[in-house]
Amino acid sequence: MGAYFVARRAQWKLTALTEQRVQVKPERFRIPDVCALSADAPFESIVKHPPFLCVEILSKEDTVTSIVSRLDDFLNMGVANVWLIDPRGRRGYRYTAEGMLEAKDGVLRTNAAGIEVPLTEIFE
């Protein structure tokens, strides 16, 4: 997923980071699997401004409670786009204040900027 964003960095005007520490609250840090920052975002060794996108990729050890807690932290921080990828089920979801929305057509999309990621391309 990170490589997919890196390959489109110029086109999408985003910087993709993998496993970058993000300060979601004064006392809480999260490390999303992938986050994407606007090209004009300030450089921060620990990301304190909301990224454009945060992506979590499910692992066998994840529980519903733990994953929802992480996704909620990103939303509450002000991250506009939060995605969840299930590699075993080969599915992708957008997470919003209304809940989890599966990309039934197989394409994850951001709220703005016209960014689309066909799941078939990341599961190859």
Residue, then its C-alpha position, 0 to 999 in steps of 0.5 A: m500500500g505504501a509503495y502504491f502511494v509512493a509511485r503516485r506521489a507527484q500525481w496525487k501531491l502526497t507523501a506516503l509514510t509507513e509506520q510513522r508515529v502520529q500524535v492523535k492526542p497530547e498523551r496518545f500516539r498511534i502508528p498507522d501502517v500507512c499514512a499520507l500527508s499533503a505535499d505541503a504539510p510541515f515536516e514533523s519527526i512525529v506527525k502532529h497535524p492530521p494526515f490526509l489519510c491513515v490506513e490500517i491493515l488487519s493482522k491476525e492479532d487484531t480485535v474489533t475493539s482494538i482496531v475501532s479504537r485506532l480508527d476512532d483516534f484518527l477520526n477524532m484527530g481530524v484525519a479526513n480519510v481513514w481506511l481499513i484493509d483486510p488482506r485475508g478477505r481481500r476487502g477494503y473499507r472506509y471508516t467514517a463517523e457513520g461507521m465502516l463502509e465496504a468498498k463494494d465495487g473494489v475501489l477505495r476512494t478518498n473524500a476529495a482529491g480524486i484518489e482511487v485505489p483499486l483493491t486488485e492492484i494492491f492485492e497482486 
